Amino acid sequence: MSAQPEHPTDGRIPAIPNTINGIGDALTGANRAQFYAEVLAAEEETVPGVMRKWWKAAMLDRAPGAAESRSHAAAGTRLVSVDDLADRLEGITR
């Protein structure tokens, strides 16, 4: 017998609700304050763009190893292409 989980684990990151509160709840600290400042100051037609920008930032922050990846990028080491990163987030191995 092997110790396998009864249900396969899903490595995908659950999506953050694309609402002002959903995005705000997912952000922390200065990012949360900046998001609310931008969305509250935005004109009606620019609100969707502000929300998209911060939704993406919040989703990337949730990615496994995001903080470590940022420190590697700042140091110029262990860089990963955007395509490889997208594949990792989707659980694709090549």
Jmol script that loads the backbone (N, CA, C; Angstrom):
load data "model"
ATOM      1  N   MET A   1       0.827  -1.179   0.000  1.00  0.00           N
ATOM      2  CA  MET A   1       0.000   0.000   0.000  1.00  0.00           C
ATOM      3  C   MET A   1       0.874   1.245   0.000  1.00  0.00           C
ATOM      4  N   SER A   2       0.391   2.277  -0.667  1.00  0.00           N
ATOM      5  CA  SER A   2       1.126   3.529  -0.656  1.00  0.00           C
ATOM      6  C   SER A   2       0.279   4.601   0.019  1.00  0.00           C
ATOM      7  N   ALA A   3       0.954   5.586   0.494  1.00  0.00           N
ATOM      8  CA  ALA A   3       0.261   6.678   1.178  1.00  0.00           C
ATOM      9  C   ALA A   3      -0.089   7.761   0.170  1.00  0.00           C
ATOM     10  N   GLN A   4      -1.132   7.554  -0.572  1.00  0.00           N
ATOM     11  CA  GLN A   4      -1.599   8.527  -1.562  1.00  0.00           C
ATOM     12  C   GLN A   4      -2.810   9.265  -1.018  1.00  0.00           C
ATOM     13  N   PRO A   5      -2.924  10.550  -1.306  1.00  0.00           N
ATOM     14  CA  PRO A   5      -4.110  11.261  -0.856  1.00  0.00           C
ATOM     15  C   PRO A   5      -5.351  10.718  -1.555  1.00  0.00           C
ATOM     16  N   GLU A   6      -6.467  10.736  -0.848  1.00  0.00           N
ATOM     17  CA  GLU A   6      -7.707  10.249  -1.435  1.00  0.00           C
ATOM     18  C   GLU A   6      -8.144  11.116  -2.598  1.00  0.00           C
ATOM     19  N   HIS A   7      -7.892  12.410  -2.473  1.00  0.00           N
ATOM     20  CA  HIS A   7      -8.266  13.342  -3.520  1.00  0.00           C
ATOM     21  C   HIS A   7      -7.001  13.979  -4.067  1.00  0.00           C
ATOM     22  N   PRO A   8      -6.884  14.055  -5.391  1.00  0.00           N
ATOM     23  CA  PRO A   8      -5.679  14.684  -5.924  1.00  0.00           C
ATOM     24  C   PRO A   8      -5.594  16.138  -5.468  1.00  0.00           C
ATOM     25  N   THR A   9      -4.380  16.563  -5.192  1.00  0.00           N
ATOM     26  CA  THR A   9      -4.212  17.951  -4.777  1.00  0.00           C
ATOM     27  C   THR A   9      -4.149  18.825  -6.015  1.00  0.00           C
ATOM     28  N   ASP A  10      -4.748  19.972  -5.938  1.00  0.00           N
ATOM     29  CA  ASP A  10      -4.794  20.920  -7.037  1.00  0.00           C
ATOM     30  C   ASP A  10      -3.817  22.035  -6.717  1.00  0.00           C
ATOM     31  N   GLY A  11      -2.779  22.195  -7.527  1.00  0.00           N
ATOM     32  CA  GLY A  11      -1.758  23.183  -7.268  1.00  0.00           C
ATOM     33  C   GLY A  11      -2.117  24.583  -7.732  1.00  0.00           C
ATOM     34  N   ARG A  12      -3.291  24.721  -8.337  1.00  0.00           N
ATOM     35  CA  ARG A  12      -3.667  26.047  -8.820  1.00  0.00           C
ATOM     36  C   ARG A  12      -4.019  26.972  -7.662  1.00  0.00           C
ATOM     37  N   ILE A  13      -3.779  28.240  -7.880  1.00  0.00           N
ATOM     38  CA  ILE A  13      -4.072  29.260  -6.876  1.00  0.00           C
ATOM     39  C   ILE A  13      -5.516  29.701  -7.067  1.00  0.00           C
ATOM     40  N   PRO A  14      -6.330  29.665  -6.007  1.00  0.00           N
ATOM     41  CA  PRO A  14      -7.720  30.120  -6.166  1.00  0.00           C
ATOM     42  C   PRO A  14      -7.764  31.598  -6.530  1.00  0.00           C
ATOM     43  N   ALA A  15      -8.661  31.922  -7.434  1.00  0.00           N
ATOM     44  CA  ALA A  15      -8.776  33.307  -7.893  1.00  0.00           C
ATOM     45  C   ALA A  15      -9.333  34.200  -6.791  1.00  0.00           C
ATOM     46  N   ILE A  16      -8.830  35.393  -6.750  1.00  0.00           N
ATOM     47  CA  ILE A  16      -9.345  36.419  -5.849  1.00  0.00           C
ATOM     48  C   ILE A  16     -10.602  36.984  -6.495  1.00  0.00           C
ATOM     49  N   PRO A  17     -11.673  37.183  -5.744  1.00  0.00           N
ATOM     50  CA  PRO A  17     -12.868  37.786  -6.341  1.00  0.00           C
ATOM     51  C   PRO A  17     -12.520  39.142  -6.962  1.00  0.00           C
ATOM     52  N   ASN A  18     -13.011  39.370  -8.161  1.00  0.00           N
ATOM     53  CA  ASN A  18     -12.707  40.612  -8.872  1.00  0.00           C
ATOM     54  C   ASN A  18     -13.682  41.705  -8.450  1.00  0.00           C
ATOM     55  N   THR A  19     -13.653  42.009  -7.165  1.00  0.00           N
ATOM     56  CA  THR A  19     -14.456  43.081  -6.587  1.00  0.00           C
ATOM     57  C   THR A  19     -13.516  43.990  -5.808  1.00  0.00           C
ATOM     58  N   ILE A  20     -13.957  45.191  -5.522  1.00  0.00           N
ATOM     59  CA  ILE A  20     -13.113  46.113  -4.756  1.00  0.00           C
ATOM     60  C   ILE A  20     -12.773  45.503  -3.397  1.00  0.00           C
ATOM     61  N   ASN A  21     -13.764  44.955  -2.707  1.00  0.00           N
ATOM     62  CA  ASN A  21     -13.489  44.346  -1.400  1.00  0.00           C
ATOM     63  C   ASN A  21     -12.616  43.106  -1.523  1.00  0.00           C
ATOM     64  N   GLY A  22     -12.851  42.279  -2.537  1.00  0.00           N
ATOM     65  CA  GLY A  22     -12.039  41.071  -2.728  1.00  0.00           C
ATOM     66  C   GLY A  22     -10.584  41.405  -2.945  1.00  0.00           C
ATOM     67  N   ILE A  23     -10.331  42.385  -3.781  1.00  0.00           N
ATOM     68  CA  ILE A  23      -8.954  42.799  -4.061  1.00  0.00           C
ATOM     69  C   ILE A  23      -8.339  43.439  -2.820  1.00  0.00           C
ATOM     70  N   GLY A  24      -9.076  44.335  -2.183  1.00  0.00           N
ATOM     71  CA  GLY A  24      -8.569  44.993  -0.978  1.00  0.00           C
ATOM     72  C   GLY A  24      -8.232  44.005   0.126  1.00  0.00           C
ATOM     73  N   ASP A  25      -9.089  42.994   0.301  1.00  0.00           N
ATOM     74  CA  ASP A  25      -8.839  41.975   1.333  1.00  0.00           C
ATOM     75  C   ASP A  25      -7.593  41.149   1.031  1.00  0.00           C
ATOM     76  N   ALA A  26      -7.291  40.963  -0.253  1.00  0.00           N
ATOM     77  CA  ALA A  26      -6.146  40.130  -0.634  1.00  0.00           C
ATOM     78  C   ALA A  26      -4.821  40.875  -0.520  1.00  0.00           C
ATOM     79  N   LEU A  27      -4.866  42.183  -0.572  1.00  0.00           N
ATOM     80  CA  LEU A  27      -3.643  42.983  -0.473  1.00  0.00           C
ATOM     81  C   LEU A  27      -3.318  43.253   0.992  1.00  0.00           C
ATOM     82  N   THR A  28      -2.073  43.615   1.263  1.00  0.00           N
ATOM     83  CA  THR A  28      -1.677  43.918   2.635  1.00  0.00           C
ATOM     84  C   THR A  28      -0.945  45.249   2.696  1.00  0.00           C
ATOM     85  N   GLY A  29      -0.939  45.802   3.866  1.00  0.00           N
ATOM     86  CA  GLY A  29      -0.141  46.981   4.182  1.00  0.00           C
ATOM     87  C   GLY A  29      -0.269  48.129   3.215  1.00  0.00           C
ATOM     88  N   ALA A  30       0.895  48.593   2.752  1.00  0.00           N
ATOM     89  CA  ALA A  30       0.959  49.756   1.870  1.00  0.00           C
ATOM     90  C   ALA A  30       0.246  49.497   0.546  1.00  0.00           C
ATOM     91  N   ASN A  31       0.300  48.269   0.056  1.00  0.00           N
ATOM     92  CA  ASN A  31      -0.389  47.960  -1.200  1.00  0.00           C
ATOM     93  C   ASN A  31      -1.893  48.127  -1.054  1.00  0.00           C
ATOM     94  N   ARG A  32      -2.443  47.679   0.062  1.00  0.00           N
ATOM     95  CA  ARG A  32      -3.881  47.826   0.299  1.00  0.00           C
ATOM     96  C   ARG A  32      -4.255  49.308   0.347  1.00  0.00           C
ATOM     97  N   ALA A  33      -3.487  50.088   1.072  1.00  0.00           N
ATOM     98  CA  ALA A  33      -3.770  51.518   1.181  1.00  0.00           C
ATOM     99  C   ALA A  33      -3.673  52.195  -0.185  1.00  0.00           C
ATOM    100  N   GLN A  34      -2.657  51.834  -0.961  1.00  0.00           N
ATOM    101  CA  GLN A  34      -2.482  52.422  -2.291  1.00  0.00           C
ATOM    102  C   GLN A  34      -3.632  52.036  -3.214  1.00  0.00           C
ATOM    103  N   PHE A  35      -4.070  50.770  -3.159  1.00  0.00           N
ATOM    104  CA  PHE A  35      -5.195  50.321  -3.978  1.00  0.00           C
ATOM    105  C   PHE A  35      -6.454  51.129  -3.662  1.00  0.00           C
ATOM    106  N   TYR A  36      -6.789  51.226  -2.384  1.00  0.00           N
ATOM    107  CA  TYR A  36      -7.997  51.970  -2.015  1.00  0.00           C
ATOM    108  C   TYR A  36      -7.877  53.444  -2.405  1.00  0.00           C
ATOM    109  N   ALA A  37      -6.701  54.030  -2.241  1.00  0.00           N
ATOM    110  CA  ALA A  37      -6.517  55.426  -2.635  1.00  0.00           C
ATOM    111  C   ALA A  37      -6.744  55.600  -4.136  1.00  0.00           C
ATOM    112  N   GLU A  38      -6.198  54.669  -4.931  1.00  0.00           N
ATOM    113  CA  GLU A  38      -6.342  54.765  -6.387  1.00  0.00           C
ATOM    114  C   GLU A  38      -7.778  54.516  -6.836  1.00  0.00           C
ATOM    115  N   VAL A  39      -8.408  53.490  -6.280  1.00  0.00           N
ATOM    116  CA  VAL A  39      -9.758  53.159  -6.738  1.00  0.00           C
ATOM    117  C   VAL A  39     -10.764  54.211  -6.282  1.00  0.00           C
ATOM    118  N   LEU A  40     -10.562  54.783  -5.120  1.00  0.00           N
ATOM    119  CA  LEU A  40     -11.486  55.818  -4.637  1.00  0.00           C
ATOM    120  C   LEU A  40     -11.307  57.138  -5.382  1.00  0.00           C
ATOM    121  N   ALA A  41     -10.119  57.392  -5.902  1.00  0.00           N
ATOM    122  CA  ALA A  41      -9.857  58.625  -6.640  1.00  0.00           C
ATOM    123  C   ALA A  41     -10.137  58.485  -8.140  1.00  0.00           C
ATOM    124  N   ALA A  42     -10.387  57.253  -8.596  1.00  0.00           N
ATOM    125  CA  ALA A  42     -10.544  57.003 -10.037  1.00  0.00           C
ATOM    126  C   ALA A  42     -11.879  57.515 -10.567  1.00  0.00           C
ATOM    127  N   GLU A  43     -11.834  57.977 -11.806  1.00  0.00           N
ATOM    128  CA  GLU A  43     -13.057  58.333 -12.516  1.00  0.00           C
ATOM    129  C   GLU A  43     -13.772  57.033 -12.898  1.00  0.00           C
ATOM    130  N   GLU A  44     -15.064  57.128 -13.137  1.00  0.00           N
ATOM    131  CA  GLU A  44     -15.883  55.949 -13.426  1.00  0.00           C
ATOM    132  C   GLU A  44     -15.274  55.058 -14.506  1.00  0.00           C
ATOM    133  N   GLU A  45     -14.808  55.651 -15.583  1.00  0.00           N
ATOM    134  CA  GLU A  45     -14.297  54.850 -16.704  1.00  0.00           C
ATOM    135  C   GLU A  45     -12.927  54.232 -16.427  1.00  0.00           C
ATOM    136  N   THR A  46     -12.208  54.704 -15.411  1.00  0.00           N
ATOM    137  CA  THR A  46     -10.882  54.154 -15.126  1.00  0.00           C
ATOM    138  C   THR A  46     -10.877  53.144 -13.977  1.00  0.00           C
ATOM    139  N   VAL A  47     -12.001  53.010 -13.281  1.00  0.00           N
ATOM    140  CA  VAL A  47     -12.070  52.046 -12.166  1.00  0.00           C
ATOM    141  C   VAL A  47     -11.731  50.629 -12.617  1.00  0.00           C
ATOM    142  N   PRO A  48     -12.279  50.121 -13.749  1.00  0.00           N
ATOM    143  CA  PRO A  48     -11.925  48.754 -14.148  1.00  0.00           C
ATOM    144  C   PRO A  48     -10.423  48.549 -14.359  1.00  0.00           C
ATOM    145  N   GLY A  49      -9.737  49.532 -14.918  1.00  0.00           N
ATOM    146  CA  GLY A  49      -8.296  49.410 -15.120  1.00  0.00           C
ATOM    147  C   GLY A  49      -7.529  49.363 -13.810  1.00  0.00           C
ATOM    148  N   VAL A  50      -7.932  50.176 -12.860  1.00  0.00           N
ATOM    149  CA  VAL A  50      -7.299  50.166 -11.533  1.00  0.00           C
ATOM    150  C   VAL A  50      -7.518  48.806 -10.877  1.00  0.00           C
ATOM    151  N   MET A  51      -8.745  48.304 -10.979  1.00  0.00           N
ATOM    152  CA  MET A  51      -9.040  46.997 -10.378  1.00  0.00           C
ATOM    153  C   MET A  51      -8.233  45.883 -11.035  1.00  0.00           C
ATOM    154  N   ARG A  52      -8.118  45.894 -12.373  1.00  0.00           N
ATOM    155  CA  ARG A  52      -7.346  44.861 -13.078  1.00  0.00           C
ATOM    156  C   ARG A  52      -5.894  44.883 -12.628  1.00  0.00           C
ATOM    157  N   LYS A  53      -5.314  46.082 -12.573  1.00  0.00           N
ATOM    158  CA  LYS A  53      -3.903  46.211 -12.174  1.00  0.00           C
ATOM    159  C   LYS A  53      -3.663  45.610 -10.789  1.00  0.00           C
ATOM    160  N   TRP A  54      -4.501  45.966  -9.823  1.00  0.00           N
ATOM    161  CA  TRP A  54      -4.292  45.501  -8.456  1.00  0.00           C
ATOM    162  C   TRP A  54      -4.719  44.051  -8.268  1.00  0.00           C
ATOM    163  N   TRP A  55      -5.685  43.571  -9.049  1.00  0.00           N
ATOM    164  CA  TRP A  55      -6.074  42.155  -8.987  1.00  0.00           C
ATOM    165  C   TRP A  55      -4.890  41.304  -9.409  1.00  0.00           C
ATOM    166  N   LYS A  56      -4.227  41.702 -10.499  1.00  0.00           N
ATOM    167  CA  LYS A  56      -3.042  40.967 -10.966  1.00  0.00           C
ATOM    168  C   LYS A  56      -1.951  40.967  -9.901  1.00  0.00           C
ATOM    169  N   ALA A  57      -1.723  42.119  -9.293  1.00  0.00           N
ATOM    170  CA  ALA A  57      -0.690  42.207  -8.249  1.00  0.00           C
ATOM    171  C   ALA A  57      -1.025  41.288  -7.083  1.00  0.00           C
ATOM    172  N   ALA A  58      -2.291  41.274  -6.680  1.00  0.00           N
ATOM    173  CA  ALA A  58      -2.707  40.420  -5.555  1.00  0.00           C
ATOM    174  C   ALA A  58      -2.560  38.946  -5.918  1.00  0.00           C
ATOM    175  N   MET A  59      -2.918  38.578  -7.142  1.00  0.00           N
ATOM    176  CA  MET A  59      -2.776  37.176  -7.564  1.00  0.00           C
ATOM    177  C   MET A  59      -1.310  36.770  -7.598  1.00  0.00           C
ATOM    178  N   LEU A  60      -0.450  37.634  -8.115  1.00  0.00           N
ATOM    179  CA  LEU A  60       0.980  37.308  -8.152  1.00  0.00           C
ATOM    180  C   LEU A  60       1.560  37.176  -6.749  1.00  0.00           C
ATOM    181  N   ASP A  61       1.076  37.988  -5.812  1.00  0.00           N
ATOM    182  CA  ASP A  61       1.545  37.883  -4.429  1.00  0.00           C
ATOM    183  C   ASP A  61       1.192  36.539  -3.811  1.00  0.00           C
ATOM    184  N   ARG A  62       0.107  35.924  -4.281  1.00  0.00           N
ATOM    185  CA  ARG A  62      -0.323  34.625  -3.755  1.00  0.00           C
ATOM    186  C   ARG A  62       0.465  33.457  -4.316  1.00  0.00           C
ATOM    187  N   ALA A  63       1.179  33.684  -5.412  1.00  0.00           N
ATOM    188  CA  ALA A  63       1.912  32.594  -6.059  1.00  0.00           C
ATOM    189  C   ALA A  63       2.928  32.005  -5.093  1.00  0.00           C
ATOM    190  N   PRO A  64       3.028  30.680  -5.063  1.00  0.00           N
ATOM    191  CA  PRO A  64       4.022  30.054  -4.187  1.00  0.00           C
ATOM    192  C   PRO A  64       5.426  30.564  -4.518  1.00  0.00           C
ATOM    193  N   GLY A  65       6.145  30.973  -3.513  1.00  0.00           N
ATOM    194  CA  GLY A  65       7.517  31.433  -3.690  1.00  0.00           C
ATOM    195  C   GLY A  65       7.645  32.843  -4.237  1.00  0.00           C
ATOM    196  N   ALA A  66       6.572  33.634  -4.194  1.00  0.00           N
ATOM    197  CA  ALA A  66       6.601  34.985  -4.768  1.00  0.00           C
ATOM    198  C   ALA A  66       7.666  35.857  -4.106  1.00  0.00           C
ATOM    199  N   ALA A  67       7.737  35.842  -2.797  1.00  0.00           N
ATOM    200  CA  ALA A  67       8.712  36.686  -2.087  1.00  0.00           C
ATOM    201  C   ALA A  67      10.140  36.256  -2.433  1.00  0.00           C
ATOM    202  N   GLU A  68      10.367  34.964  -2.453  1.00  0.00           N
ATOM    203  CA  GLU A  68      11.696  34.452  -2.799  1.00  0.00           C
ATOM    204  C   GLU A  68      12.054  34.830  -4.232  1.00  0.00           C
ATOM    205  N   SER A  69      11.089  34.720  -5.133  1.00  0.00           N
ATOM    206  CA  SER A  69      11.316  35.080  -6.526  1.00  0.00           C
ATOM    207  C   SER A  69      11.680  36.550  -6.676  1.00  0.00           C
ATOM    208  N   ARG A  70      10.984  37.406  -5.925  1.00  0.00           N
ATOM    209  CA  ARG A  70      11.290  38.838  -5.984  1.00  0.00           C
ATOM    210  C   ARG A  70      12.705  39.119  -5.488  1.00  0.00           C
ATOM    211  N   SER A  71      13.133  38.423  -4.443  1.00  0.00           N
ATOM    212  CA  SER A  71      14.483  38.659  -3.928  1.00  0.00           C
ATOM    213  C   SER A  71      15.533  38.182  -4.925  1.00  0.00           C
ATOM    214  N   HIS A  72      15.257  37.060  -5.607  1.00  0.00           N
ATOM    215  CA  HIS A  72      16.178  36.588  -6.653  1.00  0.00           C
ATOM    216  C   HIS A  72      16.237  37.584  -7.807  1.00  0.00           C
ATOM    217  N   ALA A  73      15.090  38.113  -8.206  1.00  0.00           N
ATOM    218  CA  ALA A  73      15.056  39.085  -9.303  1.00  0.00           C
ATOM    219  C   ALA A  73      15.835  40.338  -8.929  1.00  0.00           C
ATOM    220  N   ALA A  74      15.672  40.802  -7.688  1.00  0.00           N
ATOM    221  CA  ALA A  74      16.392  41.989  -7.240  1.00  0.00           C
ATOM    222  C   ALA A  74      17.900  41.756  -7.268  1.00  0.00           C
ATOM    223  N   ALA A  75      18.302  40.525  -6.974  1.00  0.00           N
ATOM    224  CA  ALA A  75      19.720  40.185  -6.965  1.00  0.00           C
ATOM    225  C   ALA A  75      20.227  39.789  -8.352  1.00  0.00           C
ATOM    226  N   GLY A  76      19.297  39.590  -9.308  1.00  0.00           N
ATOM    227  CA  GLY A  76      19.690  39.189 -10.657  1.00  0.00           C
ATOM    228  C   GLY A  76      20.087  37.734 -10.765  1.00  0.00           C
ATOM    229  N   THR A  77      19.583  36.904  -9.843  1.00  0.00           N
ATOM    230  CA  THR A  77      19.914  35.483  -9.844  1.00  0.00           C
ATOM    231  C   THR A  77      18.656  34.640 -10.023  1.00  0.00           C
ATOM    232  N   ARG A  78      18.848  33.433 -10.517  1.00  0.00           N
ATOM    233  CA  ARG A  78      17.768  32.448 -10.669  1.00  0.00           C
ATOM    234  C   ARG A  78      16.533  33.055 -11.345  1.00  0.00           C
ATOM    235  N   LEU A  79      16.748  33.793 -12.419  1.00  0.00           N
ATOM    236  CA  LEU A  79      15.653  34.433 -13.132  1.00  0.00           C
ATOM    237  C   LEU A  79      14.869  33.391 -13.925  1.00  0.00           C
ATOM    238  N   VAL A  80      13.566  33.609 -14.072  1.00  0.00           N
ATOM    239  CA  VAL A  80      12.665  32.685 -14.756  1.00  0.00           C
ATOM    240  C   VAL A  80      11.930  33.471 -15.835  1.00  0.00           C
ATOM    241  N   SER A  81      11.785  32.859 -17.010  1.00  0.00           N
ATOM    242  CA  SER A  81      11.065  33.548 -18.082  1.00  0.00           C
ATOM    243  C   SER A  81       9.582  33.638 -17.741  1.00  0.00           C
ATOM    244  N   VAL A  82       8.902  34.579 -18.343  1.00  0.00           N
ATOM    245  CA  VAL A  82       7.472  34.754 -18.112  1.00  0.00           C
ATOM    246  C   VAL A  82       6.720  33.489 -18.531  1.00  0.00           C
ATOM    247  N   ASP A  83       7.112  32.869 -19.646  1.00  0.00           N
ATOM    248  CA  ASP A  83       6.441  31.643 -20.098  1.00  0.00           C
ATOM    249  C   ASP A  83       6.606  30.516 -19.080  1.00  0.00           C
ATOM    250  N   ASP A  84       7.822  30.370 -18.541  1.00  0.00           N
ATOM    251  CA  ASP A  84       8.044  29.339 -17.526  1.00  0.00           C
ATOM    252  C   ASP A  84       7.222  29.624 -16.267  1.00  0.00           C
ATOM    253  N   LEU A  85       7.153  30.886 -15.878  1.00  0.00           N
ATOM    254  CA  LEU A  85       6.363  31.250 -14.705  1.00  0.00           C
ATOM    255  C   LEU A  85       4.894  30.928 -14.932  1.00  0.00           C
ATOM    256  N   ALA A  86       4.367  31.280 -16.091  1.00  0.00           N
ATOM    257  CA  ALA A  86       2.961  30.984 -16.407  1.00  0.00           C
ATOM    258  C   ALA A  86       2.712  29.488 -16.369  1.00  0.00           C
ATOM    259  N   ASP A  87       3.642  28.698 -16.926  1.00  0.00           N
ATOM    260  CA  ASP A  87       3.500  27.248 -16.889  1.00  0.00           C
ATOM    261  C   ASP A  87       3.494  26.729 -15.461  1.00  0.00           C
ATOM    262  N   ARG A  88       4.377  27.261 -14.624  1.00  0.00           N
ATOM    263  CA  ARG A  88       4.420  26.830 -13.224  1.00  0.00           C
ATOM    264  C   ARG A  88       3.103  27.131 -12.517  1.00  0.00           C
ATOM    265  N   LEU A  89       2.556  28.321 -12.772  1.00  0.00           N
ATOM    266  CA  LEU A  89       1.293  28.696 -12.129  1.00  0.00           C
ATOM    267  C   LEU A  89       0.154  27.811 -12.595  1.00  0.00           C
ATOM    268  N   GLU A  90       0.230  27.311 -13.819  1.00  0.00           N
ATOM    269  CA  GLU A  90      -0.802  26.432 -14.350  1.00  0.00           C
ATOM    270  C   GLU A  90      -0.517  24.956 -14.030  1.00  0.00           C
ATOM    271  N   GLY A  91       0.651  24.672 -13.450  1.00  0.00           N
ATOM    272  CA  GLY A  91       1.003  23.304 -13.109  1.00  0.00           C
ATOM    273  C   GLY A  91       1.490  22.492 -14.293  1.00  0.00           C
ATOM    274  N   ILE A  92       1.979  23.160 -15.333  1.00  0.00           N
ATOM    275  CA  ILE A  92       2.442  22.485 -16.538  1.00  0.00           C
ATOM    276  C   ILE A  92       3.939  22.234 -16.419  1.00  0.00           C
ATOM    277  N   THR A  93       4.360  21.017 -16.724  1.00  0.00           N
ATOM    278  CA  THR A  93       5.778  20.704 -16.764  1.00  0.00           C
ATOM    279  C   THR A  93       6.123  20.313 -18.195  1.00  0.00           C
ATOM    280  N   ARG A  94       7.268  20.761 -18.630  1.00  0.00           N
ATOM    281  CA  ARG A  94       7.717  20.454 -20.006  1.00  0.00           C
ATOM    282  C   ARG A  94       8.989  19.683 -19.985  1.00  0.00           C
TER     283      ARG A  94
END
end "model"
wireframe off; spacefill off
backbone 0.3
color backbone group
